[in-house]
Amino acid sequence: MAVALHDAGHWAEIVDSNWNLVYSTDELRRIYGGLLGLGEVAVGTHFFGPEAMRTRLNWRSGPNTLELIREMFGVFGGLILADTPGGREALRIKVDPALGDIVDGLSPTTPSPANFFAWHGTHVRATPVDALTITVRVHDAAGRLAGTALISKPGAGMSILATISVGGDLTHFKRMQNVAKAARRPAAILSADLEASSLLSRRMPTASYFALGRRLVRAADGCVIDAGGLVGRHVGDGVVAFFLAETAGSESAAARACIAAARALRGALVNVAARSNLSSEAIVLRFGLHWGSTLYVGQIVSRGRHEVTALGDEVNEAARIEACATGGRALASKALIERLDKGDAAALGLDSERITYVLLAGLATATEKVCRDAPAIAVCEV
């Protein structure tokens, strides 16, 4: 019987001496279901039986096509054949009929304490990935074979995996996994952009300006992550981030986190400027903070990128608010401020009952796009 133990970096499957699955449906759902959408497999199902075949074909990632499952069976089949009482004919009866022709070509693999196998799968249905598996024989207290543990990892070398895991924030990766399935998620939106970036880029050596941009991105990502947010796309010198109500615990907490992140980033600019041999006045960010009640938030995963993004009118509106926040101001919409309960507002030093709002179209900094797309959004400075 086979088990699946899973985390972001590796997974393990354990089969008994006859390669039958052992984890219950509830355990499989708990370990895999929310993230990968695995189907149900009954206890006692063969690792390559018809039920396991149907399950894999419904996975969002892994060996989820007939071609890939056939390849995987060809890789592990020799070891399974060696473990199957009754040999080739017994194995043919156990496996899915679509794999039956492969049984004839299998050569028994001599079991050893550990065997190494390489195979292929997919990530989120389309992207091909390599996988490496070590099989470890498991014995009971009397020394009898109890089963086999299959410990697998992505085909990437450990230096690559180490670079990703050490360079990234594991807490943020977990937040990203929570939005692996795109859905409507209320969230606060932070949009920030470097003011007068064209002038800076002309004044500074290219290498120095690149270093400045890298420092800004690192500072922005750090402030967003520390506040509990999700880093969105980086476009040019701009930053977008999302603070989900479901992650923060409430709409008020999400709105508070958004404002706190903007303030933290504004404070971090002093260090960014100093490290770039610039005066603090030379590095100015505009901030637009908004609330998205119907944002559609999820991951975009391809062979070249892995990021969180959101769709909704409020994302564009946040950018329009940010465009008006010249001089390093942080402008927040009324929709965002009114999500704050009294406790969170007080913690931010805001008195939500005394705030005066201004329409974007009424600001001297309102651009033509602002007047066209979001003239009636009410904002205040935070």
N, C-alpha and C positions, 0 to 999 in steps of 0.2 A: 504494500500500500504506500502511496507517495505523499510527502508533505512538502509544503513550501514555506520557507522562512525568508523574509524579504526585508531589505532596507534599500536606501538610495544607491548604495555602491555595489552590493552583491546580493545573491539570494542562494538558498540551499533547498534542495529537495531530497527527501529520504524515502526510499522504497524498501519494502520488505524483501525477503530472499526470492520471491516470485515476481517482483516488480509491480506490486499492486499499491494503489494510493492509500494513505492512512489518515490524512487530516479530514476532519469533518467539514461539511459545507460552511458552518458558521466560522470555523477557523480560517478557511480559505477566503471567505468574504472579508474577515477582519484584516487579514494580512495583505491581500491583493485588491479586493473588490472596489473600494472607493477610488483608488488611483488608476488601476489598470482595467477595471470593469470585467474581471474574470467571471465566467459562468460557474454554475454549481457542478460539483463532481461528487458522486456518492463514495462513501468508504468502500474499499474493496475493488474499485475500478482499476483495470490494468493501465499502466502508464501510457500505453499506446493503443488502448482499446477504443471502441466507437464513441463512448461518452467523453473520454478525454480528447478525442479528435474534434468532436463538436464544440467542446469548450474552447480549445485553442483557436479554432476558426473564428470565434467571437471575441478574442482578445483584441485590445487596441494596440498591443505591442507584443514582442516576442515572436516565436515561430507560429504565425497566424495565417499562413496560406498552406494549401495542400503541398505545394512544391517544397516549402521550407520544412514542413513536418516530415515529408518523405526523406529529405536530406538529414534531418535530425535522427530519424529512425535508422537510417543507414549508418550513421556515426555510432550510435549507442547499441545498435542491434546485435553486434557480435557478442558484447558482454551480456546482453539480455538472453540471447540464445544459450550461452554457456550456463546461465542460471535457471533456465526453464526446464523443469522435469518433463520428460516426454519429448524433448528436443524440438526439431524443426516443425513437425506436424502440430504439436501442442501449441507452439508459439503462433502458428498461422491461425489457429482457432481463436486465440486471445486477442490478436491485434485487429484494428479496423480493416475491413476488406480492401480499402484503397491502398493498404500497405502490404497486402499479401504477396505480391510479386517480388517484393524486396527480400522476403524471407528466404527465397530460393538461393539468392546470391550471397547470403551472409556466411561469414566464416567465424566460428566461435573465437572470442577473445579470451585468452588465458587470464583469469582474474589475478590481480596482484593487490597488495595493500592499498595502492593508489594508482589510478589510470588517468591519463590526460587526454581530453578531447577538444577539438575546435569545431564550431558549427555557426550557423547564421540565423538571424531573426530580423525583426523590423522594430522601429521605434515609432509609435503613433501611426501605425498602419503602413506608412509609405517608405520611410527612410531605412535603408539597409544598414544593419549593424552586425559586427562580429561578436561572438561570445566564446569564452573559454571555460571549460568545466573540468574539475578534478573529481573523480569518483573515489570515495574512501569506504572500504569495507568495514561494517560494524558487526561486532560479535557480542554475544551475551556473556554472562558470568562464567558459563561452562565452556566458553571458547567456540560455541557454535555460531555459524553465520546467521545474523538477525536481519541484515539488510545492507543497503548501500546508501551513503550520503553523497549527493551531487552538489558540489559547491561551485557556483558559477560567478563570473565577473564579466563586465564588458571587455571587448577585445583591445581596448586602449591600454597602452603600457602604464605601469604604475607611476612613472614620472609625470605623465599627462594627468592621471587621476589625482596625484598629489598636488600638482599645480592648481587644478580646479578647486579641490577641496580646501587647500591652504589659502589660496588667493581669494576665494569667495567666502561669504558668510553662511554657515550651515543653517542658521535660523531663517535667513531669507530664502534659502533653497526650499526649506520646508513650507514657508508661506507660498512660494511659487507652486509647489505641488498641490496645495489646497485649491488652486484655481486651474488645475490641469484640465478640468472640464469647464469650458466656458459657460457662463450663466449670468443672469441679471443679478447684480450685487450693488446695493447702495454704498456709496463711498465718497469721501472727501478727495478733492483733486488739488494737487500742487503743481503749478506751472511756473517755471523760473527761466530767465534768460539773461545772458550777459549783455549789459548795455555798452554801446559804442565798441562792439567787438571788432568791427572792420577797421576802426582807427587804431586799436591796439595791435591788431595783426600786422598793420603796415609799419608801425613804429618798432615792433620787436623782431629780433631774428626768428626765423621760422622754427628753429629747434626750441628756442625759449618759449615761443607762443604755444607750441605743442605741449611742452612741459606744464605751462600754465593751465591749458585745457585739461590735462590729465589730473592735475591737482584739484581743479574745480569739480571734476566728475567724481573723484574719490571722496572729496569733502561732502558733496551733495548726496552721494549714495550712503555714506556713513551716517549722515544726519537723518535721512529717511528711514534707514534700517533701524537705527537706534530708537526712533520714535514709533516703530512698529508698522511702518509702511511697506509698500511694494514699489520697487524702482521700475519705472516704465522706460519708454524709449529715450535715448539721447539723440537729439537732432541738432547738429552743429554745436552751438554753445548753450543749447537749451536742455532743460531737465523736466521730465514729467513724472509724477509719483501718485500713488493711490493709497488711501487709508480706508480699508474696508470696515464697515460696521460689524460684520460677522467676525472679523479677526480682533478688532479692538474691544468688542463686547457690547457696544452700543453706538448709536449714531453720535451721541454727544462725545464719547471717547474718541471716535474717529475724527471728528471735527477738531477737537483739542489737539490731537496728535499732529494733524496737518499744520496747524498754526505753530505748534511747538517746533516742528521740523523746520519751518521757514525761518523762525527766529534763530534756531541753532545754526542754520546754514549762514545766515547773515553774520552771525558772530564769528563763524569759522573763516570768513573772508579775510580777516586781519592776518591770520597766519598764512593763508594762500598768497596774499600780496607780498608779505615779508619774504617768503621763500622764493618768490619770483622777482625779488629786487625791485618791487613797485611800491608806491605809496598806497595806503589803504583807500584813498580817494580814487585811485585808478581802477579798482575792481568794484564794480557796482552791478548788482543783480536786481532785476525787476521780478516781483512775485505776484502771481494771480492765484487766489484760493477760492474754490467754488465747491458746491455740493452737487453730486450726481445721483438722483433718486432712481434712475432707470439705466444706469451704466451696464453695458454688457462686457464683462471682464473675463479674460482667459489668457492662456499661453499661446504663443506662436512658436512652434518648434520646426525647424528645418535643418538641412545639413549645414547651414552656415550661421544659424543663430538660435538662441533660446531666450525668449523674453516674455514679459507680461505686457499686454496692451488692453485698451478699453475703447469701446465705441459708444457714442452718444453725443447729442447736441451739447451737453454740458462740458465735454472735453474741449470743443472748439470755443465755447464761451469762456472757459478758464484762460485760454490763450488770449482772448480779446481783453479780459480783465488785466492780464499780465502786461499787455502792450501799453496800457494806460498808466502803469505803475512806475513811471520814470523817476529817476533820482534815488533809486534803491528802496522805494516804498513797497510795502506788502499790502495789497488791496484784497479784502475778503468780501464775498457776496453776502447779502442779507440771508440768502438760502442757507449758507454755511453757518453764519453766526447764530441763527435761530435754532440750529440743532443743539447748541450748547445748553446744558442744564446749568443751574445757578452755581453749583459747585465747580464745574469745569470752567465756567466763565470767570469765576472769582480766582481760580488758580492761574488763569492767564492774565489777570489784572483787568478784566473787561467787565463793564456794567451793562449787560444786554438791554436793560430798561432805559438807559440814557444815551444809547448810541444814536447818532444822526447819520443817515445814509444819503448818498449822492448818486444820481443816475449817471451811468457811464457817458452818455451823450452830453451831459452837462459839464464834464471835465475838460479843461483846456488841453489835456493830452490825448483826447479822444481822436482816433484816426478815422479815416474814411471807412475802413472795414468795420470798426467798432460801431460807428453810427449806422451802418447798413445792417450788421448782423446782430448786435446786442445792445441797442441804445437804451433799453428800459431796465437793464440789470442794475439793481441798487447795490452799492458797495460802501465800505468804510475802511479806514486804515487801521491795521493791527500791528 
